[in-house]
């Protein structure tokens, strides 16, 4: 835990991480409330689709926020301004809910939420550019472990708290709580604004397309980096792909439910989160090197294959147990992978690299999830699970044979 103690010796680092955590709390509480509101709208399906799109599209555009963050000269002031703007936006949303005509203003509320989430992606990228300035590379892993563990743990508390609060407070109050968290976040930034010192670099005048091309060349020039990125990203995407398939499986196998549908789904979600958190804790003692991540990936895919087979043959208890194990592998890979990428490139390249990876994940996750759900709905859940199994097998065999080829080439060169 020594690196974590070192990390929190810097008050500026603490202010950045806590301000991000506080705004994360308000944002997630409002999303749950907004999803509930949409589910009760006159045209519920369209409303839910609009809310989902307003959350997903900003993640796809993350690379744009990263590019803007790189171009922003007064980054700390930018954080302060973004928090204040987002607070004002949600004060407006609160007023719309309070008007008594909220369903009439639904698209306006969704649009404001969409604008705020895009500003949030920009803010996250600004935070990253500041963190890589004030945090040494030796503490990057501590930052990633903190974000993966604490944010995931807080997210569980948020889900429970919001599901309870929604029984007692109205939607306008959730919007105002969100606005209040942004103002608290801004207060952290304002308090420490004069203490942070950013090294001056010449402005990067490349356009977005040129910057993305440069990032791709940079990744391609690092031996083995592209492979690690592809395999790690796919491994971390599988839990999101399995969730809707498991939901459909539960709907088709009512006689195999544990308690009821909600409880069975909660067991899966709880197991996923517990496994993920355990994996993150384990990584505190690991170095984010290439070989260690490859080992976790090689171990992870057979576990995923076993998990999928268990569900195909209706071994749901075994499926839930293996899911905890697989989630722990995902939890271990996530901070190690992020740290590995960050320490492999120069500090000034980190925001664009991470932004591009974030956009790729933001695009692939919904596409794979929709594809898997479509196959399950149009053919069958078992066929969709076999498809997942096939994809996992292809990636695993590709990983295995590429490792063997590299080992063979290395031995040949030594001889």
N, C-alpha and C positions, 0 to 999 in steps of 0.2 A: 504493500500500500504506500510505499515511500514516494513513487512518482506522483500519486494523487495528492499527497501532502505538499509536495513541491509545487504542483499546479495551483493549489489554492493559496499559496503565499503571495501571489500577484493579485492585488485588489482589482486591477483592470480586467484580468481574466475572469475573476469571480463576477464582476458586474456584467460582462458580456454573456456568460453562461446563465446567470440567474435571470437577466432580463429576457433572454430567449426562452427560458423555462416558463417564466410567468406568462408571457404572451402565448406560449404553447398551451397552457392551461385554459386560458380564456377562449382561444380558437377552437380547441377540441370540445369544450363544453357547448359552445354555440353550434358547432356542427351537429352534435347529437340532438340538440333542441331543434335545429333547423330541419333535420331529417324526420324527426317526429312530426313537426308542423306540416311538412310536405306530405307525409303519409295520411294526414287527415284532410288534405285539400280536396276540393270538388273533383279535380282531375288528378288523382293521386299519382298515377303512373308517370304522367308527363311532369308533374312537380318533382317527383323523386329523381327522374332522369335529368331535369334541369339542375337540381342541387348537386347531383353526382358529377355532372359535367363541369360545374363551377369549381369543384374541388380537384378534379383530375386534370383538366387542361393546364392550369398553372404549373403542375408538376412536369408536364411535357415541355413547357416553355422555360424550364429552369436554367438552361444554357443562356437564354436571353438575359435573365437576371444576373447571371454570373458575368456576362460581358459588360453590362451596365455598372456592376460593382467595380470591375477593373478600371473603368473609365472615370469613376467618381473620385474626385480629388479630396473632398472633405467627407471622409467616410463616417467618422463618429457623428458629425453634424447630420449626415444623411440618416443614420439610425434614429436619431432624435426626431427628425422631421417625419420619417415614415411612421413611427409609433404615434405621433400626434395626429397625423392624417388618418390613420386607421381608427384611432379612438373617435375622431369626429364622424367618420363613416358609420360606425356602429351606434353612435348617438342618434344619427338620422334613422338607422334601421329600427332602433328602439321606439322612436317617434312614430314610424310607420306601423309597427305592431300595435301601438297604443291607440292609433286612430280608429280602430274598430273595422277598418277596411283592409286588413292585412292580406287576405286572399286576393283582393283586387290588385294589390301592389306586389304580389308574389314575384313577378319577373323583375321588378325594380330591386327588390331585396336580394334576389339571386344575382343580379348584375353587380350590385354593391359588394356582395360577398366575393364574386369573381374578381373584381378590381382589388379588393383587400388581399385576397390570396396571392395574386400576382405581385403586389407590393411586398407580401410576406416572403415570397421566393427571393425577391431582390434584397430584402433585409437579411435573409439567411446568408446570401452570398457576401454581403457587406461584412457580416459578422465573421465569416470564414476568412476574408481578406485581412481583417484586423487580428484574428487569432494567430494566423501564420506569421504575423509581424512580431507579436509579443510573446509567443510561446515557442521555446526551442524545439527542434525536431525530436529530441529525446522524450518530450512530453506529449507528442501527438497522440500516442496510444492512450495515454491517460485521458485526454480530451474525448477521444472516440468511445472509450469504455464508459466514461461519465454520461455521455449523450445517449448511448445505447441502453445502459442499465437504468439510469435515473428517469429518463424520459419514458421508457417502457413501463416502469413501475408506477410513475405518476399517471400514465395513461389509464392503467387499471383503476386507480383511485378515482380518476375523473369519470370513467364510465359508470362506476357504482354510485358516486355522488350525484351525477347528473340524472341518472334514472330515478333517484330518490327525490331530488329537488324539483324535478319536472312535475311532480304531483302537487307541489305547493306554491310555485311561483310561475308567472306567465312568461311568454316568449320575449316580451319587451325587456324584462329584467335580465334575461340571459344575454341579450344584446348589450345592455348597459354594463353587465359584469365583464363582458368581453372588452368593452371600451375602457373600463376601469383598469383591467390588467395591462392594457397597452399604455395607459398613463403611468402606472407603477413602473413598467418596463422603461418608459422614457425618463422617469426620475432617476433610475440607476445610471442611465447613460449621461444625463445632465450632471449628476454629482461627480462622476469620474472623468468628465470630458476633457479637463485640463491636464490630467495626469498621463494620458497616453501619448506616446511619441512614435510617430510613423516615419520611417525612412523615406526620403524623397527619391522617386524614380522617374525617368522620362516617361511622358504619357504615351501609351500604346495607341496608335492611331489606326491600327488594322480594323477592317470591318468584320462583322460577325462571321461571314462565310470564310474569310481568310483565317480568322482565329480558330474556327473549328477544324479547318484543314491542317493548320499548324499543330493542333492538339493531337489529331489522328496520326500525323507524321511522328510526333514526339512519342506517342504510345508505341507505334510500330518500331521505333528505333531502340526501345528498351527490350533486351532479350527476355522472352517468355512473358512479358507484361500483358500483351493482348490476350494470350491464352488464359492467364489468371483472371483477367477481367471478364471474359466470356463465360468461363466455367463458374466463377464465384457468383456472377450476376444470375445465371440460370438457377444455381442451387438456391439462392436467396429468394427467387421468384416462385419456387414450387409451392410453398405454404399457401400463397394467395391463389394459386391454381387449384389446389386440392380442396380449399374451403367450400366453394359452391358445389363441387362434386359430392362432398360429404353431406352437404345440406340436402341435395337431391336424393342421395342414397337413404338418408334418414326418412325422407318423405315416402319412399317406396317400400321401406322395411319397418312399418309401424310395429310389428310384432317383436322386433329386435331393439326397440327403444329402451334406454336405461332411464326409468322413471317416465319422462315425457320428452317431447321434441326439444323444448327449450333447455331442459336439464342435460340432455345428451349433447346438444350443441355447445353448451357451457363447459362440459367436460373436455371437449375437443379444444375450445378456445383457451381454457385454463391450462391444459397440458402444453399447448403451443407456447404460451407466455412463460410458464414456469421453466420449460426446457430452454427457451431462448435466454432467459435471465441467468440460468445456470451456466450456459455456454459463455455468456459475456463475463461472468465471474472468473471462469477458468482461464480466459485469455489474459487476465491480469499477470499471470506468470509465464506467458509465452512471448517470444520475439516474433515480430511480423515479417518473417523472412519467406522467400519464395517456396522453399521446400516444405515448410510447416503448413502453409496454406494448401499446397498441392496434396499433402497427406490427408488433411481434413476433407478435401474434396473427394479424393479417392475412397475414403471411408464413408463419406456422406451419401454418395449415390447408391451403393448397395443397400444402405439402410432405407433410403427412399423407395427403392424397388421392393424391399421386403414389406414396407408400410402399404404400398399400393396393392401388392398381392394379397395382403391380409384383408383389405377392404373388398377386393374382387371376390374372395371366397367367404365373405360375410363373417370374418373373424374380427368383430368390431372391438372386443376387449383388447386383443393383441394389437389391432390398429392404433388404439388410443395409447397403449404403452410405447409402441415403436415411435409414435408421433412425438412423444416427449424427448426420446433419444435423438430423432432427426432434428427437432427444433433446437436442441442443445448444440448440434453441429452448426446449424445456421447461425445461432447466437455467437458461437466462437469465430466463425468465418467473418461475420460482418465487421466488427471493429479491427480485426487483423487485416482484412482486405483493404479497408479504408485507410488504415495507417500505412500499409505497404505502398499504396498508390501515392499517398502524400509525401512519404520520405523518398520516393523514387524520382520525383521531379523537383524542379526549383520552386521556391516559395511563390514567386510571381506567377507561375503556371498553375498552381493548385486550384484557384477558383474556377478557371475555365475547364480544367480536367474534370473536377468534381461536378461542375454544372452540366457538362456533356454527359457524364455517366448518369447523373440524376435524370436528365431528359430521356435518355435511352431506357432507363428503368420505368419512368413515367409513361412511356409509350408501350413498352413490351408487356408490362404487367396487365393493363386492361385488355390488350389484344389477346394475350394468352388465356386470360380468364374468360373473356367473351367466347373465344374459340372453343375452349373446353366445355363451357356451359352450352354452347350451340350444338356441339357433337352429342352431349348427354341428352339434350332436349329432343333433337331430331332423330337420333339413332337409339342410344341407350346409355345409361350410366356406366355399365361394365365396359362398353366399347370405348367410352371416353377415358376410363381408367387404364385400359390397355394402351390407349394412345399416350397417356402420361408415362406409363411404364416403358413404352417404346422410346419416347423422347429421352427419358432418364438413362435407358440402356445405351442409346446412341452416344450421348454425352459421356457416359462413364467409359465405354469402350474407346471412344476417341481420346479421352484422358489417359487411359491405360496404355494404348499403343503409342501415343506421342511420348509418354514417359520412357517406354522401352526403346523407342527410336533414338531419343536423346542419349540414353544410357549407352546404346550401341555405338553411336557416333563418338561419344566421349571416349569409350574404350578403344575404338579404332584409332583415334587421334593420338592416344597415349602410346599405343603399340608402334 
